[in-house]
Amino acid sequence: MSLRTGAFVFLAVAAIPFIYYGIALFSCWRFFRRPRRQPVAGFTPPVSILKPIRGLDPEAYENFASFCRQDYPDYELLFCVGDREDPALPLIDELIREFPERRIRVLFGSGRNAANDKVAKLARLVSEAQHEHVAISDSDVRVRPDYLRTVMAPLADPKIGAVTSFYLPIEERTFVDRLQSVGMMSDFYVGIVVAWQLDGVKFALGPSIATTRERLAAFGGYQSIENRPGDDLLVGRLIADQGYEVELSRYPVETVADYQSISELIHKRLRWIVVMRYMRPWGHFGLLFTQGLPWSLAAVAFHPSLLTAALYLGGYFVMRCAITATVAIWGLDQRSYWRRLVLIPLWDAVAFLVWVTSFAQRSIRWRGNRYYIRGGALAPVNPGAGGK
């Protein structure tokens, strides 16, 4: 192979991420141009809101209280905490006093011995829920009064087995918050919408899952996945495997950031991507060809010229901005997001370094504990550890 041919081949390979960007831009445009699904008149089945709790998240009381302000005729709010010493318990007691009209119950302990304590708690919550329809959400989630009406509406269609939602930060107070937000809008959600375009939604997102106890029981319930990582993704996959559709709702919930530093943000991202490496190893490796920044820098280094820089680096930035604007500004109504677009290259650099690092990781850190992933299951590095 001549030097010129080799250069052409390398530059062609370096352009592969632009194919992905084209697919991503089309997928995002197609997804968000769909009309929003409206609540179905007369479909308001009784709902059990299920919340596994461990410790206190920032602004926890206001998060909990938002679920007590639902414009919905019949629902209960069911918490499961580890024990009576959990620091969230006084807030739940205050919630009960503040909203006496709401049915709020508290369960203590999962009654199970599982590596994934959150999932063990969900197994008990589902078993003790009073209603067939359930809405599962994390403790850092906050919702608007129309949440239940909106996420329950798709379940009126018998083809829909579960509904999951995007999630947005309540407030971006720090640089770390803004960087995380850019990562979600420009990277994570883009990958989700591409997956929707290519293969349908066969996953769920932990901050909000609406489904039924029947759909959960059909795959063995939460107890069947209580020792596995990525429980939210698995629930969506296992419901889709039953032949049902998982609807990705355009209705976003809100979350309060549970990290305070770049280090904590990187650990959170690293935990997620290591889990993905074990769950979808070839898909994880394939992320190499979605990384436009390192490939564009390599192209310019390999063939330094103004034209190469304009085509690769300029094209990279324009495409990434277009994709992110489609998701954040047009799709999720984040009108002031233009100011965040300059952070995309920084996030892509961080994401690439995290992806490279993930190949050397043999364990994940979760709620202060470390776990190996062996045979698709969580195994505490220190036996007896458990995490939410």
BAZAVEX-742462 format. One record per residue: residue in one letter; x, y, z of N, C-alpha, C in turn. Coordinates in steps of 0.02 Angstrom, whole numbers, plus 32768, in hexadecimal, padded with zeros to 4 digits. Last residue first. Layout:
BEGIN
AXYZXYZXYZ
...
This chain:
BEGIN
K7A9C802D89317A5D804089107A6A804888C5
G7AF77F9D89697AEF7FE289527AAE7FEE8931
G7B5D7F4189DA7B207F4889B27B187F8F899E
A7BD07EC88A197BC07F0C8A037B817F0B89DA
G7BE87E458A2F7BBD7E668A5F7BAB7EAC8A4B
P7C917E4389F67C527E208A027C2A7E428A3A
N7CD57EB789947CD57EA689DC7C927E8489EB
V7CA87EB189137CF07EA9891F7CFB7E978968
P7C117E5D88ED7C347E8F89157C7F7E7F891C
A7BE07E41884D7BFF7E1D88847C257E5088AE
L7B5E7E3D87D67B867E6488057BA17E38883D
A7B667DE0873C7B497DEE877D7B797E1887A7
G7BA07DB486C87B667DDF86C27B467DF18703
G7C107D6F86F57BD97D4986D97B997D7286D3
R7C2F7DF4875E7C457DB1874B7C097D898732
I7C6B7E85878A7C347E6C87617C4D7E298745
Y7C8D7EBD88327CA27E9D87F47C637E8D87CC
Y7C757F5688887C5B7F1688727C817EFE8834
R7C817FBE89197C9C7FA788D87C837F6288C9
N7C26804989617C3E800489617C587FF3891B
G7BF180C889527C2680BF89837C4180798986
R7B9280B888E97B7E80CC892C7BB180BA8961
W7C03805E88917BBC806C88937BA8807988DB
R7C7E803C881B7C708059885C7C288071885D
I7CAF7FA187CD7C8D7FE187CC7C837FFA8813
S7D3C7F4A87857D077F5287B67CE87F9787AD
R7D9C7F4D87277D827F0B87387D4B7F0E876C
Q7DD27FB386A37DAD7FAE86E27D927F6786EC
A7E0C7FC6862A7E387FAF86607E147FA486A1
F7DA97FF785DC7DC47FB685CA7DF27F9A85FF
S7D908078860B7D618042861C7D7D7FFD860C
T7DEC80CF85D27DF880B786167DCD807B8627
V7DA980EC855A7DEA80C885597DF780A9859D
W7D39813085907D3080F385687D7180CB8566
V7D78819E85CB7D53816F85F57D49812D85D0
L7DA981DC85577DD881C4858A7DB7819285B8
F7D2E81FC85197D5E81CF84F87D9081B2852A
A7CF6825485767CD4821585677D0381E38545
V7D5182C085707D48829A85AE7D29825685A0
A7D3B82E684EB7D7E82D285007D7982A98540
D7CB4830884EF7CCA82D184C47D0F82B984D6
W7CB8837785467C96833A855A7CAD82FE8530
L7D0183CF84F47D1C83BA85357CFA837A854C
P7CAA83DD84847CEC83BD847C7D0B83A784BF
I7C37841B84CA7C3383D984AA7C7883BA84A0
L7C36849B84F87C52846785257C5484228505
V7BF384E984A27C3C84EF84A07C5D84BA84CC
L7B6C84D784C27B8884B2848A7BD584B48487
R7B33852585237B5584E785397B7B84C58500
R7AED858B84E97B2A859C850E7B52855F8522
W7A7B854D84B77AAF856284887AF1857084AC
Y7A16853485127A4D8505850E7A85851A84DF
S79A28573853179E08598853D7A1E856D8532
R793A8518851B7944855084EC7986857584F5
Q791784838519794884A68542796284E2851A
D78BB842A84DD78A7846E84EE78D78492851E
L78DC83B184AA78CD83B484F178C283FB850B
G78EA83C9841B78C7838F843678B08397847E
W792D8447840A78EF843783E778C88400840A
I7994843F846C796E847C8461792B846D8440
A79C583B7847779BA83E384B17989841C84A3
V79C3837B83F379AB8359842F7997838B8465
T79F483DF839E79B783BB838C7999839A83CA
A7A6C840183DD7A35843283DA79F3841183C9
T7AB4838B83C57AA3839F840A7A6B83D1840B
I7AC0838E83387AA08355835B7A88836A83A0
A7B05840683257AC383FC83067A9D83C48329
C7B7C83F0836A7B4F8426837F7B09841B8363
R7BB08387831D7BA1837B83647B7183B1837E
M7BC183C782A17B93838F82A77B7F838382F0
V7C20842A82C37BDF843D82A77BAD840582B0
F7C8D83DC82EE7C6C840A831D7C27841E8303
Y7CAD838F82797C9D836F82B97C74839F82E6
G7CCE83F3821D7C9383C982127C7C83A78252
G7D428425825B7D09845082507CC984288247
L7D9183AF825B7D8183D1829A7D4483FF8292
Y7D82838B81CB7D7A835D82037D6783818244
L7D8783FD81767D5983C681687D4C839C81A7
A7DE9844F81B27DA6846881A67D748430819D
A7E5983F981B37E3F841481F27DF7842D81E9
T7E6983E581297E5A83AC81557E3C83C38197
L7E86846881007E4B844680E67E38840B8113
L7EFD848381417EC384AB81517E838489813B
S7F5183EF81787F43842281457F058447815B
P7F9F835D81A07F9483A281B67F8C83D1817B
H7F7882CB81B37F7A82F181747F6E833B8183
F7F8382A382367F9D827782027FA5829C81C0
A7F458308827C7F8A82F8828C7FAA82CF8254
V7EC5830082457EEC833D823B7F3683318249
A7EA2828082717EA4828F82297ECE82CC821B
A7EA3828F82FB7ED3826282DC7EDA82708291
L7E3882E683097E7B82FD831D7EB082D182FE
S7DD4828F82DE7DE182CD82B97E2682E982C9
W7DD9822B833F7DE6821A82F97DF6825882D1
P7DB7827383B47DFA825683AD7E0B82438365
L7D3082A183897D6682CD839C7DAB82AD8395
G7CD78234836D7CEE826183387D2A828B834A
Q7CB4819E83907CDD81D183B27CFB8200837E
T7C7B8132835E7C4D816A83687C7381A68386
F7CD280CB835D7CC380EA831C7C8C811E8321
L7CD680A083E07D1280BD83C37D0280E48384
L7C64805B83F97C6480A2840A7CA280C683EE
G7C7F7FD683E57C6A7FFD83AB7C65804883B9
F7C937FA784657CCD7FB1843B7CBC7FDE8400
H7C0B7FA184897C397FCC84AE7C777FDA8484
G7BDA7F4184337BC07F85842E7BEE7FB78451
W7C207ED684667C2E7EEC84227C147F328416
P7BEB7ECC84ED7C337ED684E07C427EEF849A
R7B777EF285487B787EF584FF7BC17EFF84E8
M7B927EDD85D07B517ECA85B57B517EC5856A
Y7C147F0A85E57C037EC585F67BC17EAE85D7
R7C0A7F8C85B97C3E7F61859C7C2E7F1785AA
M7BA87FC0860C7B987FB685C67BCB7F8785A5
V7BF37FC886827BB97F9B86807BA77F8D8637
V7C4B802B86577C657FE886657C2D7FB58665
I7BF58096864D7C11807C860F7C328038861A
W7BCE80AE86D37B9C809E86A07BBC807D8664
R7C4980C987107C20809187277BEF807C86F1
L7C6E813C86C97C96810086C27C6F80C286D9
R7C10819986F67C12818786AF7C37814586A5
K7C36819C877D7BF28189876A7BF081738722
H7CBB81C887737CAD818687907C67816E877D
I7CA38247873D7CC7821687167CBB81D08731
L7C60828387AA7C3E827D876A7C608247873F
E7CC58281880B7C87825B88167C61825087D5
S7D2282D887CB7D34829387DC7CF6826887E6
I7CDE835087C67CEE832E87877CFE82E58795
S7C638352884B7CA48360882E7CAB833C87EB
Q7BEC832A88817C03836D88927C438381886E
Y7B5282D6885E7B9B82D9885B7BB083218865
D7ACC82CE88477AE582AE88847B3282AA8883
A7A558344880C7A98832788067AAF830A8849
V79AF831887FB79DD834288207A218320881F
T79458312876A797082F2879C799C832787BD
E78A38304871D78DD832B8732790483068767
V786082B98686785F82C686CE789E82EF86DE
P781782E385E7785182D98612784082E2865C
Y77C28296856877B682BA85A777F182AE85D6
R77D48242850277F4828484FB77E982AE853A
S77F28198852D77C881D3852E77F082138524
L7807810A84DF7832813F84F9780B818084F4
E77B58074850077AF80B884E577DF80E78508
V77CE7FD684CD77E18004850377E0804A84E6
E77597F5B849A77817F96848A77927FBC84CB
Y77657EA884B377467EEA84BD77757F2184A6
G77A27E2F84AD777D7E448472775A7E87847A
Q77F67E10851177B47DF1851477887E0484D8
D78617E6184FC78687E1B84E878267DF584EB
A78377ED5853D78387ED484F4783C7E8C84DA
I78517EAA85C0780C7EB885AC78077EB88560
L78DB7EA085BA78B37E6485C978697E6E85BA
R79027F25859E79127EEF857078E57EB3857B
G78D47F6A861078BB7F7B85CE78C77F43859C
V79217F27867278D87F26867578BA7F378631
L79A57F46864A798C7F02864679407EFF8648
L79AF7FCE866779B57FB8862279987F728619
D799F7FC586F2796F7FEA86CB79727FD68681
D7A0E7F78871D79CA7F5D872579987F8286FA
G7A9D7F7487137A747F8E86DD7A2C7F7786E0
P7AD27ED387597AD67F1C874F7AA77F328718
R7A7F7E5887C07A9C7E6D87817AA07EB9877D
N7A397E2388267A837E21882B7AA57E3787EB
E79B57E2C880679CC7E5188407A187E4E884A
I79677DF787A479A07E1E878D79C27E4387C8
S78FE7DB587E079267D8F87AF79637DB58797
Q78BE7E13882B78E87DE3884E79137DBA881F
Y786E7E5887D378AE7E7687E578DB7E448809
G78267DD6876778267E0C8798786C7E2587A9
G78197D7A870578337D63874578387D98877A
F77DC7DAD869778237D9A869078427D8386D2
A775B7DC086C877647D95868E77AD7D828682
A775F7E21872A775B7DDB873F776A7DAB8705
L775C7E9586DA77977E85870277987E3B8715
R76DB7E8E86A577157E8F867777557E7D869D
E76907E92871D768C7E5886F176C87E5586C2
R76A77F11874E76C37ED7877376C27E988748
T76D37F8386CA76A37F5F86F476C67F268718
T7721802586C077107FE486A376DA7FC486CF
A779680A486B0774F809486BE773F8053869B
I782580E886EF780B80AE86CA77C380A386E0
S78A0815C87037858815586FD7847811986D2
P792B814E871C79058183873D78BA817D8737
G795A80DD86C8794980D6870E7920810E872D
L791880B5862D794480E38651792C80E88699
A791D801C85CE78F9804F85F3792C80798618
F791B7FCA852E793C7FDD856C790C800C8590
K79047FCB84A579077F8B84CA792E7F96850B
V78BB801E842978CE8028846F78CA7FE58493
G79057FFA838678CE800483B578E8800C83FC
D79737FFA8337795D7FBA835279207FBF837F
L798C807882FE79A8803C82DE79877FFC82F5
Q794980D9834B794380D983037957809682E5
W797280BA83CE792A80B983BC792280B48371
A79FB80D283C079E4808E83CE799A808783BD
V79F3815D83AF7A0D8133837879F780EB8382
V79C6817E842F799A818A83F579B2816383B8
I7A368159847B79F5813B848879C78143844C
G7A9A81AE84497AA0816684427A5E8141844C
V7A63822784767A6C821C842F7A7281D08421
Y7A6B821C84FF7A29821B84DF7A2D82108495
F7AFC821C850C7AD181E785267A8E81E48502
D7B25829584BE7B43825384BA7B10821C84CD
S7AEA830F84D37B11830684957B2782BE8489
M7AA58307854D7A83831E85117AA8830B84D1
M7B0482D485A97AC482B385A07AA582C6855C
G7B6E8330859B7B7982E9858E7B3882C48582
V7B3083A485C67B46839F85807B528356856D
S7B1F8381864D7AE5838D86237AF7838885D9
Q7BA5837A86777B7B833E86787B3E8346864B
L7BC4840286697BE883D086417BC1838F863E
R7B70843C86C77B69844E86807B8B841A8653
D7BA08404873D7B5B83F987297B52840686DE
V7C21843B873D7C1983F287387BD283E18722
F7C0684C187507C2484AC87117C1B84618707
T7B6684CD87A57BAF84CD87A17BC684BA875B
R7ADC84C987987AFB84FB87C47B46850287B9
E7A5984AB87457AA084A387377AC584DA875C
E79CB8452877C79F08490877B7A398480876C
I799283DA875B7967840F8774798A8452876E
P79BE838586C479D283A0870679A283D8871B
L794D830A868079718349867A7986836186C0
Y792C8273862A793082988669796082D38661
F78B4821385CA78F1823B85D178F2825D8615
S785F817D8600786381C485F278AA81DF85F1
T77F580F185D3782E810E85F67838815585DC
V777C807685E3778980BA85CD77C480D485F5
A774C7FD385A7776C7FFF85D87777804385B9
G76FF7F968547770D7F728585772C7F9D85BB
I76857FB184D176B97FD284F876C27FAD853A
K76187F74849A76597F62847D76937F7E84A7
P75A77FA984D675BE7F6784ED76017F5284CF
D75A4804C850975AE802384CD75C97FDF84E3
A75AE80828584756B8073856D756C8048852E
L762F80A58595761E806285AA75D58051859B
P763A812D8574764A80FB8541763580B48554
A760E816A85F575E5816C85B875F981378584
M7668816E865B76398136865A761581318617
V76AD81E3864976D281A4864076A48167863F
T76458244865E766B82418620768D81FD8616
R7612823286DD75E4823086A4760A82258663
L768982428729766782018725763881FD86EA
Y76AB82CE870D76D88296870076B2825486F7
D7672834787277654831E86F2767B82DF86E3
P76C083888789767F836A879C765F833E8767
R776C8353876B77378384876976F483628779
V77EE830E87D677BF830C879E778C834487A3
R789282D587F9785C830488087830830987CA
V7903825C883B78D88272880578A282A18820
D795482178891796A825B887D793E827A8848
S7924819788A1791781C788D7792C820E88C5
D78D581588809790C815F883978FD8196886B
S783B80FE87EE7868813787E3789D8139881A
I77B380B187A277F180A687C7781F80E187B9
A770F809287AB773D80C58791777B80C387BE
V769A8012877F76CE802C87AB76F880608785
H75FD7FC38785762A7FF18762765B80108793
E75BE7F7B87EC75DE7F5887B5760F7F858790
H75D57FA7889B75B77FAF885975DF7F8A8824
Q76187F99891175D07F8B891175B37F8888CB
A76B57F478927768E7F7D890876447F698905
E77017EDF895176D37EFC898276AC7F378966
S774F7EBB88E477267E87890476F27EA58933
V77937F3288CA77637F18889977347EE688BA
L77E27F39893F77B27F6E892F777D7F5588FE
R78367EC8893178057ECC896777CF7F008959
A787C7EEE88BF78587EAF88C078237EAF88F7
L78B87F6488EA78837F6888B7785B7F2788B4
K79187F2F894078E17F58895B78A87F5E892A
A79677EF088E279477EC88915790D7EEE8935
V79957F60889F79687F33887B79447F0588AC
K79E67F9A890379AF7FC088E5797C7F9188C4
D7A467F3889187A147F45894C79D97F6D8931
N7A927EC688CA7A737F0488B57A387F1388E4
A7AAE7E51890F7AE57E8189037AC87EC588F1
A7A3C7E1F89907A4D7E27894A7A867E598944
N79CF7DD789ED7A177DDE89F07A317DE189A9
R79357E228A26795C7DF889F879A67E058A03
G78EA7E7E8A6578DE7E388A7679047E088A4B
S78FD7F038A5478E47EDD8A1A78D07E978A2D
G78CA7F7F8ACC78F27F478AB678D27F218A7C
F782F7FB78AEE78727FB58B0A78957F768AF4
L77BF80258A9977D57FE18AA8781D7FE48AC0
V773F80988AAA7787808D8AAF779480458AC0
R76C280F18A4C76D780B98A76772380B38A74
I764381628A34768C815B8A34769E81228A64
R75C481AA89E875D581698A057620815D89FD
R759D82548A1175BE822289E775CA81E18A0D
E756C82AC8A6D753C82918A3D755B825B8A10
P75D782DD8AB475AE82A88AD4757C82898AA3
F765E83198A99762D83048A67760182CC8A83
E76AA83328B0B769B836A8ADE766483598AAC
R76BA82B68B46769782EA8B6A768183228B3C
I770282758AE276C282598AF77699828D8B1D
L777682C48AE0774B82C08AA5770582A78AB7
E77AE82A58B5A779682E98B4E776682EB8B13
D77D082208B3E779F822E8B73778282748B6B
I7830823A8ADC77F382168AC977BD82218AFE
L789082788B2B7871829D8AF47831827C8ADE
P78B582108B827894824C8B9D787382768B66
L78F081B38B1F78B181A48B42789081E38B60
A796B81CC8AEC793281E48AC578F181DD8AEB
P79C9818E8B3C79BF81D68B44798581F28B1B
D799C80F68B8A79AA81188B4A799B81638B51
E797980B08BF779AF80E28BFF79BE81078BBF
R7922804E8BD77906808A8BF7793B80BF8C05
D795D80188B34794A800D8B7A7932804F8B97
G7953802F8AA679777FF68AC279637FE58B09
V78B080508A5F78F180658A7A791280298A9B
C783D806A89E5785F80348A0978A4804E8A1D
F779C80B889CE77E580BC89D777FF807B89F5
L771880E18969773380AB8992777F80AF8992
L76868132895376CE813D895076EE810D8983
E75F7811788E9761A811289297664811D891D
Y75698161889775AC8145889875C6814288DF
D74F081A7883974FA81708869754181548864
P74EB821D87E474B6820C881374C781D88849
Y756182A087D8754F825C87C5751F824187FA
D75CF830687DA758A830F87C5757182CD87A9
Q763D82F68863762782DF882275DD82ED8816
R7688831388D27661834A88B476478336886F
C76DC82B488FC769E82BC8923767082F18904
F774B82C288B27721828888A376E0828988CA
S7787832D88EE776C833788AA773F82FD8896
A77BB82FC8964777D83218967775E832A8922
F783682C3893C77FF8298895377BC82BC894E
N787A833C891B7872830688EA783782DA88FD
E7878837D89947853839B895C784A83688924
Y78CC832589DD7886833189F1785D834D89B7
A794A8327899C792182EB899C78D882F989AD
E79B5837C897D797083938972793D835A8972
P7A2882F789607A1B833F896679D2834F8956
D79F6825C89B17A0E828189767A0482CB8983
L7A1B81F38A3779FD82328A217A1E824D89E2
G79FE81408A3F7A1F817E8A4F79FB81BA8A30
R79A780EE89CD79E180E289F87A0581248A04
I790E80AF8990793380E789AE796F80CC89D5
P789F8092890C78D380758937790180AD8950
K77FE80B588EE783D80D888F7786A80B28927
L777180B2888677A1808A88AD77E480AD88B0
I76CA80D38881770B80F18873773E80D088A2
S76458080883E7673807E887776B5809C8861
V75A980B9880075F180B087F6761480AB883A
P7510809B87A9753480A587E8757D809287E1
P750380DF8702750280A68730752580B88771
T74BF813D86A474E5815186E074E381178712
F74798161861B74AB812E862F74D5814A8669
G742781CA85FA7409819086197439815A862E
A748C81FD85757450820B859D743381CA85B9
V753681F4857F74FC81D3856274C081DF8590
P75AB827985607587824D858E75478232856F
Q7605827384C175DB829584F275BB82638522
R76A68270847F766B824984917645826C84C9
R76DE82E7840A76DE82CF844F769E82A8845C
P770882B5836376DE82DB839276E382BC83D8
R77B282AE832C7773828B833B774982B5836A
R782982EC832877F4830982FF77B182E6830A
F788082A18373786182DB8393782E82FE8367
F78A78239831A7888822B835B786182678375
R78DE827B82AC78A3825082A27880824382E5
W794C82BE82E6791882E482C278D882BA82BD
C7992824F8316797882818345794182AB8325
S79B2820E829D798B81EC82D0796B821D8300
F7A00826E825A79C18258823D799482388272
L7A6C827382B47A4582AF82A67A01829D8288
A7A9A81EE82B07A82820B82EE7A56824782E1
I7AC581E0822C7A8E81B582457A6F81D38283
G7B2B824082317AF4824882037AB8821F8218
Y7B7F820782917B608248829F7B2482558270
Y7BA88193824D7B80818E828A7B5C81CF8299
I7BF281D481EB7BB981AA81D77B8A81A28213
F7C54820C82387C25823982177BE8821381FC
P7CA381A182637C7581C182937C4381F08272
I7CEE818981E97CB6815D81FD7C88817E8230
A7D5E81D181CD7D1E81F181BC7CE281C681D1
A7DC8818081E77DBC81B782157D7A81DB8208
V7DC4813181747DB1811481B47DA0814B81E7
A7DF4819181197DB1817481107D9881558151
L7E7381A881497E4381DF814B7DFC81C68140
F7EAA812981307EA5814281747E71817A8179
V7EA2812480A37E7E80F380CC7E75810C8113
F7EF6818F80817EB08190806E7E8681608098
A7F6F816080B27F53819E80CE7F0881A280BE
G7F8280F180607F7B80E880A97F5B812580C9
T7F91812F7FE67F5781047FF07F4A80FA803B
R800A81717FFF7FCF81987FEE7F8F816F7FFA
L80628107801480568137804B8016815E803D
S8020806C7FD1804780AA7FCE803480D78008
M802A7FC48000800080008000802C803E8000
